[in-house]
Amino acid sequence: MSKLESSVVREGYVHTLSMDFLSVAQQAAIASYPWIGKGNKNDADGAGTEAMRNRMNLIDMNGRIVIGEGEMDEAPMLYINEELGTGKGPRVDIAVDPVEGTTFLSKGQENAITVVAVSTRGSLLHAPDMYMRKLAVGPKAKGHINIEASLTENMIAVAKALGKDLSELTVMIQDRPRHDHLIKQVFDVGARVKLFNDGDVTGAIATAIDELDVDILVGTGGAPEGVIAATALKCLGGDFQGQLAPQNQEEFDRCIKMGLSNPEQVFTLDEIVRSDDCFFVATGITDGMLMRGVRKKENGLIHTHSFLTGRGINERFQYIEAYHSLLK
């Protein structure tokens, strides 16, 4: 097979499989929708998880969960290393969060989404469920970040790459006391801070979409979400660096057990996602920065709003609106 033919095959695989996973995300969002504002985040997450798993098992693939709801003894479904699909078709790694922002959803707040990242088998970092330091930017600043440098140094480099004055930069940071030193650095150079409560996948993606006016995402959050965000940014042409932050000896030892010989190493984007054959899909559950939430129409149809990006998809990203019948 020639290089060109191989490329066409890969692009076809990504496009076909991404459409299957679009349905996965849509069904998970629809299943979680009835729990909006009901104060029960566990049942909301459970509904999304079950719907996601059921739909994935219908896909012609040999899929493996590398980031999911936890270890096998912690989660009955979508546990790490669970095999999904019909067993026929491509071998892929799958990273999921059936409801990113369970607290948002349970309180009827914005920015609850369902997310899936998929790549070829063996290509996604097996990040343990612990903290990760993260630094993300869009395509114009790719290659101009260094997570080992100060935020101030990174802001100077990114502003230069974007052709902006420091005062024009917008830096997205989770509103937590552990980030006070980062917020201070932003204020000290005269840049803008955009604070958020939970769910940094949306913030990372926002750096790659000009209309959302976010230049940098920085802070310490969940490592599994870091892998999902990195996959999205690889598809979007952005950049991402991450560094695990074990909080105790038990977490340090868990990294070693999972094959990470140097738990505190800095991971580049291509070390987190070691394949170009990858894609990311998300569906809004509640309204948010990136997508609108699920809506029930007067005619009984359910409306969803999704976001799709992949290296084998012609467009850099797509927004997809769909209407679903619940008669089945």
ZADO-1210 file (C-alpha; in nm, 4 decimals, padded with zeros to 6 digits):
<atoms>
<atom x="00.0000" y="00.0000" z="00.0000" code="MET" pos="1"/>
<atom x="00.1395" y="00.3405" z="-00.0966" code="SER" pos="2"/>
<atom x="00.1783" y="00.6252" z="00.1517" code="LYS" pos="3"/>
<atom x="-00.1124" y="00.8071" z="-00.0131" code="LEU" pos="4"/>
<atom x="-00.3363" y="00.4988" z="-00.0030" code="GLU" pos="5"/>
<atom x="-00.2447" y="00.4430" z="00.3612" code="SER" pos="6"/>
<atom x="-00.3398" y="00.8012" z="00.4392" code="SER" pos="7"/>
<atom x="-00.6783" y="00.7611" z="00.2698" code="VAL" pos="8"/>
<atom x="-00.7492" y="00.4426" z="00.4665" code="VAL" pos="9"/>
<atom x="-00.6604" y="00.6132" z="00.7947" code="ARG" pos="10"/>
<atom x="-00.8783" y="00.9136" z="00.7172" code="GLU" pos="11"/>
<atom x="-01.1690" y="00.6851" z="00.6279" code="GLY" pos="12"/>
<atom x="-01.1286" y="00.4951" z="00.9541" code="TYR" pos="13"/>
<atom x="-01.1272" y="00.8145" z="01.1600" code="VAL" pos="14"/>
<atom x="-01.4297" y="00.9609" z="00.9816" code="HIS" pos="15"/>
<atom x="-01.6405" y="00.6449" z="01.0057" code="THR" pos="16"/>
<atom x="-01.5542" y="00.5735" z="01.3680" code="LEU" pos="17"/>
<atom x="-01.5999" y="00.9360" z="01.4711" code="SER" pos="18"/>
<atom x="-01.9599" y="00.9249" z="01.3450" code="MET" pos="19"/>
<atom x="-02.0200" y="00.6164" z="01.5601" code="ASP" pos="20"/>
<atom x="-01.8765" y="00.7922" z="01.8635" code="PHE" pos="21"/>
<atom x="-02.0789" y="01.1035" z="01.7929" code="LEU" pos="22"/>
<atom x="-02.3816" y="00.8842" z="01.8585" code="SER" pos="23"/>
<atom x="-02.2143" y="00.7575" z="02.1779" code="VAL" pos="24"/>
<atom x="-02.1760" y="01.1104" z="02.3123" code="ALA" pos="25"/>
<atom x="-02.5269" y="01.2107" z="02.2069" code="GLN" pos="26"/>
<atom x="-02.6883" y="00.9106" z="02.3776" code="GLN" pos="27"/>
<atom x="-02.4922" y="00.9675" z="02.6990" code="ALA" pos="28"/>
<atom x="-02.5984" y="01.3329" z="02.7089" code="ALA" pos="29"/>
<atom x="-02.9625" y="01.2436" z="02.6450" code="ILE" pos="30"/>
<atom x="-02.9563" y="00.9806" z="02.9215" code="ALA" pos="31"/>
<atom x="-02.8126" y="01.2347" z="03.1688" code="SER" pos="32"/>
<atom x="-03.0557" y="01.5091" z="03.0692" code="TYR" pos="33"/>
<atom x="-03.3440" y="01.4072" z="03.3030" code="PRO" pos="34"/>
<atom x="-03.1119" y="01.4512" z="03.6026" code="TRP" pos="35"/>
<atom x="-03.0342" y="01.8185" z="03.5404" code="ILE" pos="36"/>
<atom x="-03.0992" y="02.0148" z="03.8583" code="GLY" pos="37"/>
<atom x="-03.2109" y="01.7089" z="04.0564" code="LYS" pos="38"/>
<atom x="-02.9223" y="01.7213" z="04.3075" code="GLY" pos="39"/>
<atom x="-02.8082" y="01.3641" z="04.2400" code="ASN" pos="40"/>
<atom x="-02.4807" y="01.3640" z="04.0509" code="LYS" pos="41"/>
<atom x="-02.4179" y="00.9914" z="04.0998" code="ASN" pos="42"/>
<atom x="-02.7393" y="00.8851" z="03.9267" code="ASP" pos="43"/>
<atom x="-02.6739" y="01.1371" z="03.6501" code="ALA" pos="44"/>
<atom x="-02.3268" y="00.9958" z="03.5929" code="ASP" pos="45"/>
<atom x="-02.4603" y="00.6400" z="03.6113" code="GLY" pos="46"/>
<atom x="-02.7225" y="00.7080" z="03.3456" code="ALA" pos="47"/>
<atom x="-02.4666" y="00.8621" z="03.1109" code="GLY" pos="48"/>
<atom x="-02.2190" y="00.5815" z="03.1731" code="THR" pos="49"/>
<atom x="-02.4698" y="00.3047" z="03.0993" code="GLU" pos="50"/>
<atom x="-02.5923" y="00.4696" z="02.7791" code="ALA" pos="51"/>
<atom x="-02.2362" y="00.5291" z="02.6620" code="MET" pos="52"/>
<atom x="-02.1304" y="00.1711" z="02.7253" code="ARG" pos="53"/>
<atom x="-02.4382" y="00.0214" z="02.5578" code="ASN" pos="54"/>
<atom x="-02.3855" y="00.2258" z="02.2423" code="ARG" pos="55"/>
<atom x="-02.0114" y="00.1541" z="02.2245" code="MET" pos="56"/>
<atom x="-02.0730" y="-00.2196" z="02.2370" code="ASN" pos="57"/>
<atom x="-02.2619" y="-00.1912" z="01.9067" code="LEU" pos="58"/>
<atom x="-01.9637" y="-00.0420" z="01.7212" code="ILE" pos="59"/>
<atom x="-01.7487" y="-00.2579" z="01.4948" code="ASP" pos="60"/>
<atom x="-01.4220" y="-00.2104" z="01.6798" code="MET" pos="61"/>
<atom x="-01.1886" y="-00.3702" z="01.9266" code="ASN" pos="62"/>
<atom x="-01.1966" y="-00.0939" z="02.1850" code="GLY" pos="63"/>
<atom x="-01.0255" y="-00.0658" z="02.5206" code="ARG" pos="64"/>
<atom x="-01.0983" y="00.1876" z="02.7952" code="ILE" pos="65"/>
<atom x="-00.7764" y="00.3553" z="02.9076" code="VAL" pos="66"/>
<atom x="-00.9427" y="00.6395" z="03.0970" code="ILE" pos="67"/>
<atom x="-01.2882" y="00.5849" z="03.2367" code="GLY" pos="68"/>
<atom x="-01.4847" y="00.5554" z="03.5573" code="GLU" pos="69"/>
<atom x="-01.2023" y="00.3959" z="03.7578" code="GLY" pos="70"/>
<atom x="-01.0363" y="00.0603" z="03.8138" code="GLU" pos="71"/>
<atom x="-01.2307" y="-00.2636" z="03.7667" code="MET" pos="72"/>
<atom x="-01.2965" y="-00.2969" z="04.1416" code="ASP" pos="73"/>
<atom x="-01.4206" y="00.0647" z="04.1568" code="GLU" pos="74"/>
<atom x="-01.6543" y="00.0803" z="03.8561" code="ALA" pos="75"/>
<atom x="-01.9020" y="-00.1747" z="03.7129" code="PRO" pos="76"/>
<atom x="-01.8917" y="-00.0101" z="03.3690" code="MET" pos="77"/>
<atom x="-01.6341" y="00.1750" z="03.1592" code="LEU" pos="78"/>
<atom x="-01.3597" y="00.0651" z="03.3951" code="TYR" pos="79"/>
<atom x="-00.9953" y="00.0884" z="03.2908" code="ILE" pos="80"/>
<atom x="-00.8967" y="-00.1932" z="03.0506" code="ASN" pos="81"/>
<atom x="-01.2591" y="-00.2904" z="02.9813" code="GLU" pos="82"/>
<atom x="-01.2937" y="-00.4235" z="02.6257" code="GLU" pos="83"/>
<atom x="-01.5800" y="-00.2801" z="02.4217" code="LEU" pos="84"/>
<atom x="-01.7242" y="-00.3169" z="02.0734" code="GLY" pos="85"/>
<atom x="-01.8086" y="-00.6143" z="01.8554" code="THR" pos="86"/>
<atom x="-01.4462" y="-00.7269" z="01.8393" code="GLY" pos="87"/>
<atom x="-01.4397" y="-00.6626" z="01.4644" code="LYS" pos="88"/>
<atom x="-01.2652" y="-00.3602" z="01.3185" code="GLY" pos="89"/>
<atom x="-00.9905" y="-00.1246" z="01.4373" code="PRO" pos="90"/>
<atom x="-00.8086" y="-00.1635" z="01.7675" code="ARG" pos="91"/>
<atom x="-00.8451" y="00.1618" z="01.9589" code="VAL" pos="92"/>
<atom x="-00.7842" y="00.3263" z="02.2950" code="ASP" pos="93"/>
<atom x="-01.0818" y="00.5129" z="02.4411" code="ILE" pos="94"/>
<atom x="-01.0832" y="00.7877" z="02.7041" code="ALA" pos="95"/>
<atom x="-01.4243" y="00.8925" z="02.8342" code="VAL" pos="96"/>
<atom x="-01.5992" y="01.1157" z="03.0811" code="ASP" pos="97"/>
<atom x="-01.9735" y="01.0436" z="03.0523" code="PRO" pos="98"/>
<atom x="-02.0532" y="01.3583" z="03.2510" code="VAL" pos="99"/>
<atom x="-01.7771" y="01.6138" z="03.2896" code="GLU" pos="100"/>
<atom x="-01.9235" y="01.8529" z="03.5414" code="GLY" pos="101"/>
<atom x="-02.1498" y="01.6240" z="03.7453" code="THR" pos="102"/>
<atom x="-02.1863" y="01.8924" z="04.0118" code="THR" pos="103"/>
<atom x="-02.2868" y="02.1486" z="03.7476" code="PHE" pos="104"/>
<atom x="-02.5477" y="01.9087" z="03.6129" code="LEU" pos="105"/>
<atom x="-02.6898" y="01.8207" z="03.9533" code="SER" pos="106"/>
<atom x="-02.7301" y="02.1915" z="04.0358" code="LYS" pos="107"/>
<atom x="-02.8694" y="02.2880" z="03.6963" code="GLY" pos="108"/>
<atom x="-02.5637" y="02.4964" z="03.6117" code="GLN" pos="109"/>
<atom x="-02.3817" y="02.5513" z="03.2831" code="GLU" pos="110"/>
<atom x="-02.0917" y="02.3617" z="03.1223" code="ASN" pos="111"/>
<atom x="-02.1869" y="01.9983" z="03.1903" code="ALA" pos="112"/>
<atom x="-02.0790" y="01.7937" z="02.8872" code="ILE" pos="113"/>
<atom x="-02.0110" y="01.4369" z="02.7816" code="THR" pos="114"/>
<atom x="-01.6721" y="01.3742" z="02.6183" code="VAL" pos="115"/>
<atom x="-01.4928" y="01.0938" z="02.4335" code="VAL" pos="116"/>
<atom x="-01.1389" y="01.0795" z="02.2931" code="ALA" pos="117"/>
<atom x="-01.0292" y="00.7919" z="02.0686" code="VAL" pos="118"/>
<atom x="-00.6904" y="00.6978" z="01.9248" code="SER" pos="119"/>
<atom x="-00.5147" y="00.3908" z="01.7866" code="THR" pos="120"/>
<atom x="-00.4404" y="00.1106" z="02.0340" code="ARG" pos="121"/>
<atom x="-00.1488" y="00.1811" z="02.2651" code="GLY" pos="122"/>
<atom x="-00.1234" y="00.5507" z="02.1815" code="SER" pos="123"/>
<atom x="-00.2961" y="00.7264" z="02.4747" code="LEU" pos="124"/>
<atom x="-00.1176" y="00.7929" z="02.8026" code="LEU" pos="125"/>
<atom x="-00.2543" y="00.5778" z="03.0843" code="HIS" pos="126"/>
<atom x="-00.2862" y="00.8655" z="03.3279" code="ALA" pos="127"/>
<atom x="-00.3799" y="00.7649" z="03.6825" code="PRO" pos="128"/>
<atom x="-00.6656" y="00.9437" z="03.8572" code="ASP" pos="129"/>
<atom x="-00.4650" y="01.2161" z="04.0281" code="MET" pos="130"/>
<atom x="-00.3638" y="01.5759" z="03.9780" code="TYR" pos="131"/>
<atom x="-00.1785" y="01.6969" z="03.6694" code="MET" pos="132"/>
<atom x="-00.0249" y="02.0371" z="03.6045" code="ARG" pos="133"/>
<atom x="-00.1495" y="02.1574" z="03.2650" code="LYS" pos="134"/>
<atom x="-00.0615" y="02.4224" z="03.0111" code="LEU" pos="135"/>
<atom x="-00.2621" y="02.4550" z="02.6898" code="ALA" pos="136"/>
<atom x="-00.2651" y="02.6926" z="02.3924" code="VAL" pos="137"/>
<atom x="-00.4121" y="02.7104" z="02.0439" code="GLY" pos="138"/>
<atom x="-00.2444" y="02.6579" z="01.7042" code="PRO" pos="139"/>
<atom x="-00.0839" y="03.0031" z="01.6730" code="LYS" pos="140"/>
<atom x="00.1124" y="02.9517" z="01.9961" code="ALA" pos="141"/>
<atom x="00.2092" y="02.5886" z="01.9302" code="LYS" pos="142"/>
<atom x="00.5745" y="02.5292" z="02.0238" code="GLY" pos="143"/>
<atom x="00.5902" y="02.8419" z="02.2399" code="HIS" pos="144"/>
<atom x="00.5046" y="02.6973" z="02.5834" code="ILE" pos="145"/>
<atom x="00.7171" y="02.5449" z="02.8588" code="ASN" pos="146"/>
<atom x="00.5417" y="02.4128" z="03.1686" code="ILE" pos="147"/>
<atom x="00.8721" y="02.4220" z="03.3619" code="GLU" pos="148"/>
<atom x="00.8961" y="02.7981" z="03.3134" code="ALA" pos="149"/>
<atom x="00.6905" y="03.0519" z="03.5075" code="SER" pos="150"/>
<atom x="00.3472" y="03.1549" z="03.3845" code="LEU" pos="151"/>
<atom x="00.4866" y="03.5036" z="03.3312" code="THR" pos="152"/>
<atom x="00.7509" y="03.3681" z="03.0929" code="GLU" pos="153"/>
<atom x="00.4874" y="03.1660" z="02.9097" code="ASN" pos="154"/>
<atom x="00.2560" y="03.4650" z="02.8775" code="MET" pos="155"/>
<atom x="00.5379" y="03.6707" z="02.7253" code="ILE" pos="156"/>
<atom x="00.6167" y="03.3925" z="02.4748" code="ALA" pos="157"/>
<atom x="00.2521" y="03.3335" z="02.3832" code="VAL" pos="158"/>
<atom x="00.1764" y="03.7038" z="02.3439" code="ALA" pos="159"/>
<atom x="00.4714" y="03.7339" z="02.1035" code="LYS" pos="160"/>
<atom x="00.3535" y="03.4299" z="01.9046" code="ALA" pos="161"/>
<atom x="00.0013" y="03.5705" z="01.8814" code="LEU" pos="162"/>
<atom x="00.1157" y="03.9222" z="01.7971" code="GLY" pos="163"/>
<atom x="-00.0641" y="04.0577" z="02.1023" code="LYS" pos="164"/>
<atom x="00.0256" y="04.2917" z="02.3828" code="ASP" pos="165"/>
<atom x="00.0369" y="04.1237" z="02.7244" code="LEU" pos="166"/>
<atom x="-00.2623" y="04.3318" z="02.8298" code="SER" pos="167"/>
<atom x="-00.4669" y="04.1671" z="02.5533" code="GLU" pos="168"/>
<atom x="-00.4068" y="03.8080" z="02.6727" code="LEU" pos="169"/>
<atom x="-00.6855" y="03.6089" z="02.8385" code="THR" pos="170"/>
<atom x="-00.5758" y="03.3269" z="03.0702" code="VAL" pos="171"/>
<atom x="-00.8269" y="03.0681" z="03.1863" code="MET" pos="172"/>
<atom x="-00.7674" y="02.9333" z="03.5379" code="ILE" pos="173"/>
<atom x="-00.9745" y="02.7165" z="03.7707" code="GLN" pos="174"/>
<atom x="-01.0952" y="02.9159" z="04.0703" code="ASP" pos="175"/>
<atom x="-00.9071" y="02.7379" z="04.3485" code="ARG" pos="176"/>
<atom x="-00.6742" y="02.8645" z="04.6267" code="PRO" pos="177"/>
<atom x="-00.3920" y="02.6517" z="04.4813" code="ARG" pos="178"/>
<atom x="-00.3985" y="02.8780" z="04.1772" code="HIS" pos="179"/>
<atom x="-00.3741" y="03.2116" z="04.3587" code="ASP" pos="180"/>
<atom x="-00.0075" y="03.2463" z="04.2594" code="HIS" pos="181"/>
<atom x="-00.1011" y="03.2000" z="03.8929" code="LEU" pos="182"/>
<atom x="-00.3810" y="03.4544" z="03.9103" code="ILE" pos="183"/>
<atom x="-00.1392" y="03.7041" z="04.0668" code="LYS" pos="184"/>
<atom x="00.1086" y="03.6598" z="03.7802" code="GLN" pos="185"/>
<atom x="-00.1671" y="03.7335" z="03.5282" code="VAL" pos="186"/>
<atom x="-00.2698" y="04.0487" z="03.7121" code="PHE" pos="187"/>
<atom x="00.0927" y="04.1580" z="03.7562" code="ASP" pos="188"/>
<atom x="00.1504" y="04.1740" z="03.3772" code="VAL" pos="189"/>
<atom x="-00.1854" y="04.3389" z="03.3133" code="GLY" pos="190"/>
<atom x="-00.3457" y="04.0416" z="03.1356" code="ALA" pos="191"/>
<atom x="-00.7027" y="03.9181" z="03.1858" code="ARG" pos="192"/>
<atom x="-00.8105" y="03.6222" z="03.3985" code="VAL" pos="193"/>
<atom x="-01.1123" y="03.4087" z="03.3087" code="LYS" pos="194"/>
<atom x="-01.1989" y="03.1935" z="03.6104" code="LEU" pos="195"/>
<atom x="-01.4036" y="02.8716" z="03.6016" code="PHE" pos="196"/>
<atom x="-01.5202" y="02.6300" z="03.8693" code="ASN" pos="197"/>
<atom x="-01.4863" y="02.2782" z="03.7248" code="ASP" pos="198"/>
<atom x="-01.4250" y="02.0988" z="03.3960" code="GLY" pos="199"/>
<atom x="-01.1074" y="02.2162" z="03.2260" code="ASP" pos="200"/>
<atom x="-01.1543" y="02.0213" z="02.9002" code="VAL" pos="201"/>
<atom x="-01.3745" y="02.3006" z="02.7654" code="THR" pos="202"/>
<atom x="-01.1175" y="02.5618" z="02.8663" code="GLY" pos="203"/>
<atom x="-00.8362" y="02.3785" z="02.6881" code="ALA" pos="204"/>
<atom x="-01.0417" y="02.3515" z="02.3683" code="ILE" pos="205"/>
<atom x="-01.1355" y="02.7198" z="02.3922" code="ALA" pos="206"/>
<atom x="-00.7706" y="02.8186" z="02.3355" code="THR" pos="207"/>
<atom x="-00.7977" y="02.6774" z="01.9816" code="ALA" pos="208"/>
<atom x="-01.1212" y="02.8557" z="01.8859" code="ILE" pos="209"/>
<atom x="-01.0722" y="03.2253" z="01.8147" code="ASP" pos="210"/>
<atom x="-01.4330" y="03.3245" z="01.8861" code="GLU" pos="211"/>
<atom x="-01.4058" y="03.2066" z="02.2484" code="LEU" pos="212"/>
<atom x="-01.1236" y="03.4531" z="02.3234" code="ASP" pos="213"/>
<atom x="-00.9060" y="03.2327" z="02.5468" code="VAL" pos="214"/>
<atom x="-00.5305" y="03.2360" z="02.4849" code="ASP" pos="215"/>
<atom x="-00.3931" y="03.0095" z="02.7601" code="ILE" pos="216"/>
<atom x="-00.5332" y="02.7482" z="02.9964" code="LEU" pos="217"/>
<atom x="-00.3122" y="02.6824" z="03.2985" code="VAL" pos="218"/>
<atom x="-00.3467" y="02.5107" z="03.6352" code="GLY" pos="219"/>
<atom x="-00.3601" y="02.1820" z="03.8201" code="THR" pos="220"/>
<atom x="-00.6560" y="01.9506" z="03.7617" code="GLY" pos="221"/>
<atom x="-00.7448" y="01.5898" z="03.6927" code="GLY" pos="222"/>
<atom x="-00.4920" y="01.3917" z="03.4881" code="ALA" pos="223"/>
<atom x="-00.7565" y="01.1866" z="03.3028" code="PRO" pos="224"/>
<atom x="-00.9181" y="01.5086" z="03.1799" code="GLU" pos="225"/>
<atom x="-00.5712" y="01.6218" z="03.0729" code="GLY" pos="226"/>
<atom x="-00.5386" y="01.3281" z="02.8329" code="VAL" pos="227"/>
<atom x="-00.8838" y="01.3961" z="02.6877" code="ILE" pos="228"/>
<atom x="-00.8055" y="01.7663" z="02.6446" code="ALA" pos="229"/>
<atom x="-00.4686" y="01.6858" z="02.4864" code="ALA" pos="230"/>
<atom x="-00.6380" y="01.4629" z="02.2282" code="THR" pos="231"/>
<atom x="-00.8762" y="01.7426" z="02.1345" code="ALA" pos="232"/>
<atom x="-00.5918" y="01.9927" z="02.1036" code="LEU" pos="233"/>
<atom x="-00.3854" y="01.7562" z="01.8890" code="LYS" pos="234"/>
<atom x="-00.6784" y="01.7365" z="01.6478" code="CYS" pos="235"/>
<atom x="-00.7212" y="02.1146" z="01.6569" code="LEU" pos="236"/>
<atom x="-00.3526" y="02.1863" z="01.5960" code="GLY" pos="237"/>
<atom x="-00.2935" y="02.3343" z="01.9405" code="GLY" pos="238"/>
<atom x="-00.0369" y="02.2482" z="02.2043" code="ASP" pos="239"/>
<atom x="-00.0470" y="02.0944" z="02.5509" code="PHE" pos="240"/>
<atom x="00.2016" y="01.9995" z="02.8198" code="GLN" pos="241"/>
<atom x="00.1259" y="01.8055" z="03.1368" code="GLY" pos="242"/>
<atom x="00.3093" y="01.6945" z="03.4481" code="GLN" pos="243"/>
<atom x="00.1625" y="01.4513" z="03.6993" code="LEU" pos="244"/>
<atom x="00.1534" y="01.5831" z="04.0553" code="ALA" pos="245"/>
<atom x="00.1351" y="01.2914" z="04.3018" code="PRO" pos="246"/>
<atom x="00.0123" y="01.4166" z="04.6396" code="GLN" pos="247"/>
<atom x="00.1550" y="01.1342" z="04.8512" code="ASN" pos="248"/>
<atom x="00.3659" y="00.8176" z="04.8394" code="GLN" pos="249"/>
<atom x="00.0635" y="00.6038" z="04.7538" code="GLU" pos="250"/>
<atom x="-00.0051" y="00.8070" z="04.4400" code="GLU" pos="251"/>
<atom x="00.3648" y="00.8081" z="04.3499" code="PHE" pos="252"/>
<atom x="00.3747" y="00.4284" z="04.3800" code="ASP" pos="253"/>
<atom x="00.0595" y="00.3984" z="04.1686" code="ARG" pos="254"/>
<atom x="00.2331" y="00.5812" z="03.8856" code="CYS" pos="255"/>
<atom x="00.5212" y="00.3332" z="03.9024" code="ILE" pos="256"/>
<atom x="00.2747" y="00.0420" z="03.9002" code="LYS" pos="257"/>
<atom x="00.1126" y="00.1836" z="03.5866" code="MET" pos="258"/>
<atom x="00.4468" y="00.1875" z="03.4061" code="GLY" pos="259"/>
<atom x="00.5414" y="00.5538" z="03.4584" code="LEU" pos="260"/>
<atom x="00.9018" y="00.5161" z="03.5756" code="SER" pos="261"/>
<atom x="00.9399" y="00.8917" z="03.6314" code="ASN" pos="262"/>
<atom x="00.6020" y="01.0088" z="03.7650" code="PRO" pos="263"/>
<atom x="00.7019" y="01.3747" z="03.7650" code="GLU" pos="264"/>
<atom x="00.8287" y="01.3933" z="03.4070" code="GLN" pos="265"/>
<atom x="00.6909" y="01.6569" z="03.1734" code="VAL" pos="266"/>
<atom x="00.4745" y="01.5080" z="02.8983" code="PHE" pos="267"/>
<atom x="00.4519" y="01.6860" z="02.5648" code="THR" pos="268"/>
<atom x="00.1412" y="01.6647" z="02.3487" code="LEU" pos="269"/>
<atom x="00.2940" y="01.3933" z="02.1288" code="ASP" pos="270"/>
<atom x="00.3899" y="01.1897" z="02.4373" code="GLU" pos="271"/>
<atom x="00.0353" y="01.2023" z="02.5717" code="ILE" pos="272"/>
<atom x="-00.1220" y="01.1200" z="02.2326" code="VAL" pos="273"/>
<atom x="00.1276" y="00.9132" z="02.0334" code="ARG" pos="274"/>
<atom x="-00.0738" y="00.8859" z="01.7120" code="SER" pos="275"/>
<atom x="-00.2148" y="01.1178" z="01.4473" code="ASP" pos="276"/>
<atom x="-00.5121" y="00.8831" z="01.3980" code="ASP" pos="277"/>
<atom x="-00.7252" y="01.0297" z="01.6741" code="CYS" pos="278"/>
<atom x="-01.0450" y="01.2243" z="01.7256" code="PHE" pos="279"/>
<atom x="-01.2491" y="01.3932" z="01.9973" code="PHE" pos="280"/>
<atom x="-01.6235" y="01.4371" z="02.0327" code="VAL" pos="281"/>
<atom x="-01.8372" y="01.6104" z="02.2943" code="ALA" pos="282"/>
<atom x="-02.2082" y="01.6777" z="02.3412" code="THR" pos="283"/>
<atom x="-02.3497" y="01.9475" z="02.5646" code="GLY" pos="284"/>
<atom x="-02.5784" y="01.8418" z="02.8495" code="ILE" pos="285"/>
<atom x="-02.6354" y="02.1908" z="02.9883" code="THR" pos="286"/>
<atom x="-02.5632" y="02.5158" z="02.8041" code="ASP" pos="287"/>
<atom x="-02.1996" y="02.6171" z="02.8165" code="GLY" pos="288"/>
<atom x="-01.9064" y="02.7977" z="02.6661" code="MET" pos="289"/>
<atom x="-01.8583" y="02.5472" z="02.3855" code="LEU" pos="290"/>
<atom x="-02.2036" y="02.3987" z="02.3184" code="MET" pos="291"/>
<atom x="-02.5711" y="02.4315" z="02.3958" code="ARG" pos="292"/>
<atom x="-02.7338" y="02.1753" z="02.6205" code="GLY" pos="293"/>
<atom x="-02.9912" y="01.9033" z="02.5513" code="VAL" pos="294"/>
<atom x="-03.3403" y="02.0343" z="02.4824" code="ARG" pos="295"/>
<atom x="-03.6742" y="01.8583" z="02.4634" code="LYS" pos="296"/>
<atom x="-03.8957" y="01.9967" z="02.1865" code="LYS" pos="297"/>
<atom x="-04.2748" y="02.0275" z="02.1894" code="GLU" pos="298"/>
<atom x="-04.3049" y="01.7540" z="01.9252" code="ASN" pos="299"/>
<atom x="-04.1305" y="01.5075" z="02.1579" code="GLY" pos="300"/>
<atom x="-03.7966" y="01.5175" z="01.9795" code="LEU" pos="301"/>
<atom x="-03.4735" y="01.5707" z="02.1689" code="ILE" pos="302"/>
<atom x="-03.2255" y="01.8274" z="02.0337" code="HIS" pos="303"/>
<atom x="-02.8500" y="01.7882" z="02.0890" code="THR" pos="304"/>
<atom x="-02.5530" y="02.0105" z="02.0092" code="HIS" pos="305"/>
<atom x="-02.2134" y="01.8441" z="01.9630" code="SER" pos="306"/>
<atom x="-01.8522" y="01.9296" z="01.8808" code="PHE" pos="307"/>
<atom x="-01.6300" y="01.7033" z="01.6695" code="LEU" pos="308"/>
<atom x="-01.2663" y="01.7278" z="01.5697" code="THR" pos="309"/>
<atom x="-01.0273" y="01.4704" z="01.4264" code="GLY" pos="310"/>
<atom x="-00.7021" y="01.4427" z="01.2338" code="ARG" pos="311"/>
<atom x="-00.8736" y="01.2429" z="00.9593" code="GLY" pos="312"/>
<atom x="-01.1623" y="01.4876" z="00.9184" code="ILE" pos="313"/>
<atom x="-01.1363" y="01.7526" z="00.6473" code="ASN" pos="314"/>
<atom x="-01.2663" y="02.0391" z="00.8602" code="GLU" pos="315"/>
<atom x="-01.0640" y="02.1465" z="01.1649" code="ARG" pos="316"/>
<atom x="-01.3778" y="02.1068" z="01.3730" code="PHE" pos="317"/>
<atom x="-01.7524" y="02.0731" z="01.3288" code="GLN" pos="318"/>
<atom x="-02.0574" y="02.1717" z="01.5294" code="TYR" pos="319"/>
<atom x="-02.3376" y="01.9216" z="01.4828" code="ILE" pos="320"/>
<atom x="-02.7042" y="01.9738" z="01.5687" code="GLU" pos="321"/>
<atom x="-02.9278" y="01.6698" z="01.5727" code="ALA" pos="322"/>
<atom x="-03.2836" y="01.5701" z="01.6581" code="TYR" pos="323"/>
<atom x="-03.3548" y="01.2346" z="01.8205" code="HIS" pos="324"/>
<atom x="-03.6734" y="01.0356" z="01.8617" code="SER" pos="325"/>
<atom x="-03.7144" y="00.8618" z="02.1962" code="LEU" pos="326"/>
<atom x="-03.9839" y="00.6207" z="02.0759" code="LEU" pos="327"/>
<atom x="-03.7298" y="00.3337" z="02.0822" code="LYS" pos="328"/>
</atoms>
